[in-house]
Amino acid sequence: MKLRIRHSDYEAVRQVAAVSFNSPLEFPPETGCILLLGRNCHSPNPSLTVAGVVRAGDGDFEHQGFDALRFSSRYLRRALLEVRERGLAGFLTVHTHPMATDHVEFSPYDDACDPELMQNLNELQPEAIFGSVVLGKVCAAGRVWDKDLEVFRPLSEIVIAGERLEKLPHGGSTGIAPSASAVFDRGMALTGRGAMAELSAMRVGVAGAGGTGSLVAELLFRAGVGEILLFDFDVATVSNLNRVLHLRSQDVNNSRRKAERLKEVIEQSGLSTVVTVVSGGDITDAAVAGELAGCDVLIGCVDRDWPRLVLSEIAFQYLIPYIDIGTEIGVATGQVSSLDVRASYVSPDSPCLLCSGLVDRIRLEGYGEQELERVLSMGYSTDIRLSAPAVMDLNMKAAAWAMLLLRHLLQPFLDSPLPHSIRESITNFSTRTRFYTPSPACPICGDTSRGGAGDSYPLTVRRIV
């Protein structure tokens, strides 16, 4: 099982650890903190999410030495109370091993004391998850208590989500990344061997398999992504033929689903990417939204506000980076006045799409007349109502931005700090980057109880009985 933590919380943990690692003493004392946990039960990629850091205060350590750290019952009760009040899944104790550098493991003292502590905590909160993490200077190892077997299960890795998507494998020993298949040699200049290995292990959710979504799927499998989850429930129509990759007239005649056709083409390519088509409803349905939470990265290729809202909520609750893309065709006096491509990045530490103004009106029962008029202004003419531009060459620009942002998360090459939104204007060949400020009143990124809460916080979806 993975542990997901947003970059700001990981930095807070490292600030606590710095007391040990930067100490001038020859044998510095251990120190620690507590990580509050959310739970992501969505298989086949379950994880624990860090919902907050509880720092220690004066008197919160009963014993603090070079080779041992013991948390006070007062400190543990404080964390347990917050778990109960917020409906969270449990917590992990964290402590340092000051002499550990690029490899760390639990000490005999930890192995002797942790089981009794975990059993006591489970008696107080039987359904909760408890465990521990040990930190070295540039590494970490974690484990979760299995109360039924009275043993520990190791965390497979710690995933840090922010402007990058970093991973700390169990124990901190990374080893040598496997070589990529020769078919990907030409991409190694932009995405090195380690990043290629990460791509090959990823589950990337693509919401929408239309004009931009089909292109995104194509780029993902040709980059060597391990698995693509396609979320699109529409069947092929005549209007799709000019813009949805790989669609044929026979697919329209047979009322074939667009996502199933993409799956067929990718599997016939002979490359290693697995494609899973999520069936039933749309991502505003609770069961389907749950499938999104089982991904490592989300890419939104949708043109409605409600799905974007759900995707933003998942990014914050489950600490899963979300890349949203789109295109706009500006029309004035019946003529095209602008062509724009946009890519927005939502991470657990950045403003959500509500705060960036991209999601500005949610119509839960469908668009009203006013919203239809706004959408109409993005189409080709005043005579045709279109929910989004449908020009394949323009869509290609947006899909390329999504893939480049994904590569950047694994091997940075874009400017830092990473812009919250990138807009490319095709009409005057300019690229504009934008940064936004989260609103304290925002129900997503302004709600401190939502971040990393996982399953304990409801999504804004239709509830399916």
C-alpha positions as CSV (number, residue, x, y, z in Angstrom):
1,M,0.0,0.0,0.0
2,K,1.2,3.5,-0.9
3,L,1.2,6.6,1.3
4,R,0.4,9.8,-0.5
5,I,1.4,13.1,1.0
6,R,1.2,16.6,-0.4
7,H,4.5,18.5,-0.8
8,S,3.7,21.1,1.9
9,D,3.0,18.5,4.5
10,Y,6.2,16.6,3.5
11,E,8.2,19.8,4.0
12,A,6.6,20.3,7.4
13,V,7.7,16.8,8.4
14,R,11.2,17.5,7.1
15,Q,11.3,20.7,9.1
16,V,10.6,18.7,12.2
17,A,13.3,16.2,11.2
18,A,15.8,19.0,10.7
19,V,16.1,19.3,14.5
20,S,17.8,15.9,14.4
21,F,19.6,16.0,11.1
22,N,21.1,19.5,11.5
23,S,22.0,19.2,15.1
24,P,25.7,20.0,15.9
25,L,25.7,17.2,18.5
26,E,27.8,14.1,17.8
27,F,24.8,12.0,18.8
28,P,21.7,14.1,18.2
29,P,18.4,13.0,19.7
30,E,15.5,11.6,17.7
31,T,12.5,13.7,17.1
32,G,9.1,13.1,15.4
33,C,5.5,14.1,14.7
34,I,2.2,12.4,13.8
35,L,0.6,12.1,10.4
36,L,-3.2,12.1,10.3
37,L,-4.6,9.6,7.7
38,G,-7.3,9.5,5.1
39,R,-8.1,6.3,3.3
40,N,-8.4,5.5,-0.4
41,C,-10.1,2.1,-0.6
42,H,-10.5,2.1,-4.4
43,S,-8.7,-1.0,-5.8
44,P,-6.5,-2.0,-7.5
45,N,-4.5,1.0,-6.3
46,P,-5.5,1.6,-2.7
47,S,-3.5,4.1,-0.6
48,L,-3.3,6.1,2.6
49,T,-3.4,9.8,2.3
50,V,-1.9,12.3,4.7
51,A,-4.7,14.7,5.9
52,G,-2.4,16.8,8.2
53,V,0.6,16.9,10.4
54,V,0.3,17.1,14.2
55,R,3.4,18.7,15.6
56,A,4.8,17.9,19.0
57,G,4.8,20.5,21.7
58,D,6.5,20.8,25.1
59,G,6.2,17.6,27.1
60,D,4.9,15.5,24.1
61,F,7.8,13.1,24.3
62,E,8.2,10.9,27.3
63,H,11.7,10.0,26.3
64,Q,13.9,11.5,23.6
65,G,17.4,10.1,23.1
66,F,19.9,9.3,20.4
67,D,18.5,5.8,19.8
68,A,14.9,6.0,21.1
69,L,11.9,8.2,21.0
70,R,8.7,7.6,23.0
71,F,5.5,9.6,22.4
72,S,3.5,10.7,25.5
73,S,0.0,9.5,25.9
74,R,-1.2,13.1,25.9
75,Y,0.2,13.6,22.4
76,L,-1.3,10.4,21.1
77,R,-4.7,11.2,22.6
78,R,-4.6,14.6,20.9
79,A,-4.0,13.0,17.5
80,L,-6.7,10.4,18.2
81,L,-9.2,13.0,19.1
82,E,-8.6,14.8,15.8
83,V,-9.1,11.5,14.0
84,R,-12.5,11.1,15.6
85,E,-13.6,14.7,15.2
86,R,-12.8,14.7,11.4
87,G,-13.9,11.1,10.7
88,L,-10.4,10.2,9.5
89,A,-8.9,6.7,9.0
90,G,-6.2,6.8,11.7
91,F,-2.6,8.1,12.1
92,L,1.1,7.2,11.7
93,T,3.8,8.1,14.2
94,V,6.9,9.5,12.6
95,H,10.4,9.5,14.1
96,T,13.9,10.1,12.9
97,H,17.1,8.0,12.8
98,P,19.6,10.8,12.8
99,M,22.6,8.8,11.5
100,A,20.7,7.3,8.5
101,T,21.5,8.8,5.2
102,D,20.3,7.1,2.0
103,H,18.9,4.0,3.6
104,V,16.8,3.6,6.8
105,E,15.0,0.8,8.5
106,F,13.2,0.2,11.8
107,S,15.5,-0.5,14.8
108,P,15.2,-3.4,17.3
109,Y,13.8,-0.9,19.8
110,D,11.1,0.1,17.3
111,D,10.3,-3.6,16.6
112,A,10.0,-4.2,20.4
113,C,7.9,-1.2,21.3
114,D,5.6,-0.6,18.3
115,P,3.4,-3.7,18.5
116,E,2.3,-2.9,22.1
117,L,1.6,0.8,21.1
118,M,-0.4,-0.3,18.1
119,Q,-2.5,-2.8,20.0
120,N,-3.3,-0.1,22.6
121,L,-4.4,2.4,19.9
122,N,-6.6,-0.3,18.3
123,E,-8.3,-0.9,21.6
124,L,-9.2,2.8,21.7
125,Q,-10.2,3.0,18.0
126,P,-10.8,-0.5,16.7
127,E,-11.6,0.4,13.1
128,A,-8.8,2.9,12.7
129,I,-5.5,2.4,10.8
130,F,-2.2,2.9,12.8
131,G,1.4,2.5,11.9
132,S,4.8,4.2,11.9
133,V,7.3,5.9,9.7
134,V,11.1,6.2,10.2
135,L,13.0,9.0,8.5
136,G,16.6,9.1,7.3
137,K,18.2,12.3,5.9
138,V,17.0,11.6,2.3
139,C,14.9,8.5,2.7
140,A,12.0,7.0,4.7
141,A,10.4,3.6,5.5
142,G,6.9,3.0,6.7
143,R,4.6,0.2,7.9
144,V,1.0,-0.3,8.9
145,W,-0.2,-2.5,11.7
146,D,-2.3,-5.5,10.8
147,K,-4.3,-6.1,14.0
148,D,-5.8,-9.4,12.8
149,L,-2.4,-11.0,12.2
150,E,-0.5,-8.9,14.8
151,V,2.2,-8.1,12.2
152,F,3.3,-5.1,10.2
153,R,2.8,-4.6,6.5
154,P,5.4,-2.4,4.8
155,L,4.3,0.7,2.8
156,S,5.4,0.0,-0.7
157,E,6.4,3.7,-1.3
158,I,5.7,7.2,-0.2
159,V,4.4,9.5,-3.0
160,I,4.9,13.2,-2.7
161,A,2.4,15.2,-4.8
162,G,3.1,18.9,-5.7
163,E,4.9,20.6,-8.5
164,R,6.6,17.3,-8.9
165,L,5.5,13.7,-8.4
166,E,8.2,12.2,-6.3
167,K,8.5,8.7,-4.8
168,L,10.5,7.5,-1.8
169,P,10.6,3.6,-2.0
170,H,10.5,1.6,1.1
171,G,13.7,1.9,3.0
172,G,15.0,4.6,0.7
173,S,17.1,2.4,-1.5
174,T,16.2,3.3,-5.1
175,G,18.5,0.9,-6.9
176,I,19.0,1.4,-10.7
177,A,16.0,2.1,-12.8
178,P,15.4,-0.6,-15.5
179,S,16.2,0.3,-19.1
180,A,13.3,1.4,-21.3
181,S,12.4,-0.7,-24.3
182,A,14.3,0.3,-27.5
183,V,11.0,1.6,-29.0
184,F,11.2,4.5,-26.6
185,D,14.9,5.5,-27.2
186,R,14.0,8.7,-29.1
187,G,12.1,10.0,-26.0
188,M,14.9,9.5,-23.6
189,A,16.3,13.0,-24.1
190,L,13.2,14.4,-22.5
191,T,12.2,11.6,-20.1
192,G,15.2,9.7,-18.7
193,R,15.4,6.1,-17.6
194,G,14.1,6.7,-14.1
195,A,11.1,8.8,-15.3
196,M,10.4,6.2,-18.0
197,A,10.2,3.5,-15.3
198,E,7.7,5.7,-13.4
199,L,5.6,6.2,-16.5
200,S,5.5,2.4,-17.1
201,A,4.1,1.8,-13.6
202,M,1.5,4.6,-13.7
203,R,-2.3,4.4,-14.0
204,V,-3.5,7.5,-15.7
205,G,-7.1,8.4,-15.8
206,V,-8.4,10.2,-18.9
207,A,-11.8,11.7,-18.5
208,G,-13.2,12.0,-22.0
209,A,-12.3,10.1,-25.2
210,G,-13.5,12.6,-27.7
211,G,-11.5,15.2,-29.7
212,T,-8.8,15.9,-27.1
213,G,-9.2,12.7,-25.0
214,S,-8.5,10.4,-27.9
215,L,-5.3,12.3,-28.7
216,V,-4.2,12.3,-25.1
217,A,-4.6,8.5,-25.0
218,E,-2.5,8.2,-28.1
219,L,0.3,10.2,-26.6
220,L,0.2,8.3,-23.3
221,F,0.5,4.9,-24.8
222,R,3.3,6.0,-27.2
223,A,5.1,7.4,-24.1
224,G,5.0,4.0,-22.4
225,V,2.4,4.6,-19.7
226,G,1.5,1.4,-17.9
227,E,-2.3,1.7,-17.8
228,I,-4.9,4.1,-19.1
229,L,-8.3,4.3,-17.6
230,L,-10.7,5.7,-20.1
231,F,-13.8,7.5,-18.8
232,D,-16.2,8.1,-21.7
233,F,-19.6,6.6,-22.2
234,D,-20.7,8.0,-25.5
235,V,-21.2,6.0,-28.7
236,A,-19.6,7.1,-32.0
237,T,-21.6,9.5,-34.2
238,V,-21.1,11.0,-37.6
239,S,-19.9,14.3,-36.1
240,N,-17.1,12.4,-34.3
241,L,-15.4,11.1,-37.4
242,N,-13.5,14.3,-38.2
243,R,-12.0,14.7,-34.8
244,V,-11.9,11.5,-32.7
245,L,-8.8,9.5,-33.4
246,H,-9.2,6.1,-35.1
247,L,-12.9,6.2,-35.4
248,R,-14.4,4.7,-38.6
249,S,-17.7,4.8,-40.4
250,Q,-18.4,1.2,-39.4
251,D,-18.0,2.2,-35.7
252,V,-20.7,4.8,-36.2
253,N,-23.0,2.3,-38.0
254,N,-22.5,-0.2,-35.2
255,S,-23.1,2.4,-32.5
256,R,-19.7,1.5,-31.0
257,R,-18.4,3.3,-27.9
258,K,-15.5,5.6,-28.6
259,A,-13.5,4.3,-25.6
260,E,-13.8,0.7,-26.8
261,R,-12.5,1.6,-30.2
262,L,-9.5,3.4,-28.6
263,K,-8.8,0.3,-26.4
264,E,-8.8,-1.9,-29.5
265,V,-6.3,0.2,-31.4
266,I,-3.9,0.6,-28.4
267,E,-4.0,-3.1,-27.7
268,Q,-3.3,-3.9,-31.4
269,S,-0.2,-1.6,-31.4
270,G,1.9,-4.2,-29.7
271,L,3.1,-1.8,-27.0
272,S,2.8,-2.7,-23.4
273,T,0.1,-0.2,-22.3
274,V,-3.0,-1.8,-20.8
275,V,-6.3,0.0,-21.4
276,T,-9.3,-0.2,-19.0
277,V,-12.6,1.2,-20.1
278,V,-14.7,2.3,-17.1
279,S,-18.3,1.3,-17.7
280,G,-21.6,2.8,-16.6
281,G,-22.8,6.4,-15.9
282,D,-20.4,9.3,-16.0
283,I,-17.9,10.8,-13.5
284,T,-20.6,12.7,-11.7
285,D,-21.9,9.3,-10.5
286,A,-20.5,8.1,-7.2
287,A,-19.4,4.7,-8.4
288,V,-17.6,6.1,-11.4
289,A,-15.9,8.9,-9.4
290,G,-14.5,6.2,-7.1
291,E,-12.7,4.7,-10.1
292,L,-10.9,8.1,-10.6
293,A,-9.5,7.8,-7.1
294,G,-7.6,4.7,-8.1
295,C,-5.4,6.6,-10.6
296,D,-1.9,8.1,-10.1
297,V,-2.6,11.1,-12.4
298,L,-5.8,12.5,-13.9
299,I,-6.2,14.3,-17.2
300,G,-9.5,16.0,-17.8
301,C,-10.7,16.3,-21.4
302,V,-14.2,17.4,-20.6
303,D,-16.2,20.5,-21.4
304,R,-18.6,20.7,-18.5
305,D,-18.2,22.3,-15.1
306,W,-19.6,19.6,-12.9
307,P,-17.1,16.9,-14.0
308,R,-14.3,19.4,-13.6
309,L,-15.6,20.1,-10.0
310,V,-15.4,16.4,-9.2
311,L,-12.0,16.0,-10.7
312,S,-10.7,19.0,-8.6
313,E,-12.2,17.5,-5.4
314,I,-10.5,14.2,-6.1
315,A,-7.2,16.0,-6.6
316,F,-7.4,17.5,-3.1
317,Q,-9.0,14.7,-1.2
318,Y,-6.9,11.9,-2.6
319,L,-3.7,13.9,-3.4
320,I,-3.8,12.9,-7.1
321,P,-2.4,15.5,-9.6
322,Y,-5.0,16.6,-12.1
323,I,-4.2,18.2,-15.5
324,D,-7.2,19.9,-17.2
325,I,-7.0,20.9,-20.9
326,G,-9.3,22.7,-23.3
327,T,-9.6,24.8,-26.4
328,E,-11.5,27.9,-27.2
329,I,-12.6,29.5,-30.5
330,G,-13.5,33.1,-30.0
331,V,-16.2,34.4,-32.4
332,A,-17.0,38.1,-33.0
333,T,-19.4,39.4,-35.6
334,G,-19.6,35.9,-37.2
335,Q,-15.9,35.6,-37.7
336,V,-13.1,33.8,-35.8
337,S,-11.3,36.3,-33.6
338,S,-9.1,34.0,-31.5
339,L,-7.8,30.5,-31.1
340,D,-6.7,29.5,-27.7
341,V,-5.3,26.3,-26.1
342,R,-5.3,26.0,-22.3
343,A,-3.7,23.6,-19.8
344,S,-4.3,23.9,-16.1
345,Y,-2.5,22.0,-13.3
346,V,-4.3,21.2,-10.1
347,S,-2.2,19.8,-7.3
348,P,-3.0,19.4,-3.6
349,D,-1.0,22.6,-2.9
350,S,-2.3,24.8,-5.7
351,P,-5.6,26.6,-6.3
352,C,-8.4,24.5,-7.6
353,L,-10.3,25.2,-10.8
354,L,-13.0,27.2,-8.9
355,C,-10.3,29.6,-7.6
356,S,-8.8,29.9,-11.1
357,G,-12.2,30.9,-12.5
358,L,-12.3,28.0,-14.9
359,V,-15.3,26.4,-13.1
360,D,-17.5,29.4,-12.7
361,R,-21.0,28.0,-12.8
362,I,-22.2,24.5,-11.9
363,R,-25.4,23.4,-13.4
364,L,-26.2,20.1,-11.6
365,E,-29.3,19.4,-13.7
366,G,-27.7,20.5,-17.0
367,Y,-26.9,23.8,-18.6
368,G,-29.5,26.5,-18.6
369,E,-30.2,28.9,-21.4
370,Q,-27.7,31.5,-20.2
371,E,-24.9,28.9,-20.0
372,L,-25.8,27.6,-23.5
373,E,-25.4,31.1,-24.9
374,R,-21.9,31.3,-23.3
375,V,-20.9,27.9,-24.7
376,L,-22.3,29.0,-28.1
377,S,-19.9,31.9,-28.2
378,M,-17.0,29.4,-28.2
379,G,-18.3,27.6,-31.4
380,Y,-18.0,28.3,-35.1
381,S,-21.1,30.4,-35.8
382,T,-24.3,31.7,-34.3
383,D,-26.2,29.0,-36.1
384,I,-24.7,25.9,-34.5
385,R,-24.7,25.1,-30.7
386,L,-21.5,23.3,-29.8
387,S,-20.4,22.4,-26.2
388,A,-16.7,22.8,-27.2
389,P,-14.6,23.4,-30.2
390,A,-14.1,20.4,-32.4
391,V,-11.1,21.0,-34.5
392,M,-8.5,18.2,-34.4
393,D,-5.4,20.3,-35.2
394,L,-6.3,22.7,-32.3
395,N,-7.0,19.8,-30.0
396,M,-3.6,18.4,-30.8
397,K,-2.0,21.4,-29.2
398,A,-4.0,20.9,-26.0
399,A,-3.2,17.2,-25.8
400,A,0.6,17.9,-26.3
401,W,0.5,20.3,-23.3
402,A,-1.1,17.6,-21.1
403,M,1.7,15.1,-22.0
404,L,4.5,17.6,-21.5
405,L,3.1,18.5,-18.0
406,L,3.0,14.8,-17.1
407,R,6.6,14.3,-18.2
408,H,7.5,17.4,-16.2
409,L,6.0,15.9,-13.0
410,L,8.5,13.0,-13.2
411,Q,11.5,14.9,-14.6
412,P,11.2,18.7,-14.3
413,F,12.1,20.9,-17.3
414,L,9.5,23.7,-17.1
415,D,9.8,26.9,-15.1
416,S,9.5,26.8,-11.3
417,P,7.2,27.6,-9.7
418,L,5.0,25.7,-12.1
419,P,2.2,28.0,-13.5
420,H,-1.4,27.1,-12.5
421,S,-2.5,27.7,-16.0
422,I,-0.8,27.9,-19.4
423,R,-2.7,29.5,-22.3
424,E,-1.3,29.5,-25.8
425,S,-2.8,31.8,-28.4
426,I,-2.5,30.5,-31.9
427,T,-3.6,33.7,-33.6
428,N,-0.7,35.8,-32.3
429,F,1.7,33.0,-31.4
430,S,2.0,33.9,-27.7
431,T,2.0,31.8,-24.5
432,R,0.8,33.3,-21.2
433,T,1.2,31.7,-17.8
434,R,-1.0,32.5,-14.9
435,F,-0.9,32.1,-11.1
436,Y,-3.9,32.2,-8.9
437,T,-4.5,32.7,-5.2
438,P,-6.7,30.1,-3.3
439,S,-9.8,31.7,-1.7
440,P,-10.3,30.9,2.0
441,A,-14.0,30.6,1.2
442,C,-13.4,28.0,-1.5
443,P,-15.2,24.7,-0.7
444,I,-12.3,22.7,-2.2
445,C,-8.8,24.2,-1.7
446,G,-10.0,26.6,1.0
447,D,-11.4,23.8,3.1
448,T,-8.5,22.6,5.3
449,S,-10.4,19.5,6.4
450,R,-10.8,18.2,2.8
451,G,-7.1,17.9,1.8
452,G,-5.9,14.3,2.1
453,A,-9.2,13.2,3.8
454,G,-9.8,10.5,1.2
455,D,-13.0,8.5,1.5
456,S,-14.1,10.3,4.7
457,Y,-15.1,13.5,2.8
458,P,-18.1,13.3,0.3
459,L,-17.6,14.2,-3.3
460,T,-20.2,16.4,-5.1
461,V,-21.7,13.5,-7.1
462,R,-25.0,11.9,-7.7
463,R,-25.5,9.2,-5.2
464,I,-26.3,5.9,-6.8
465,V,-28.5,3.5,-4.7
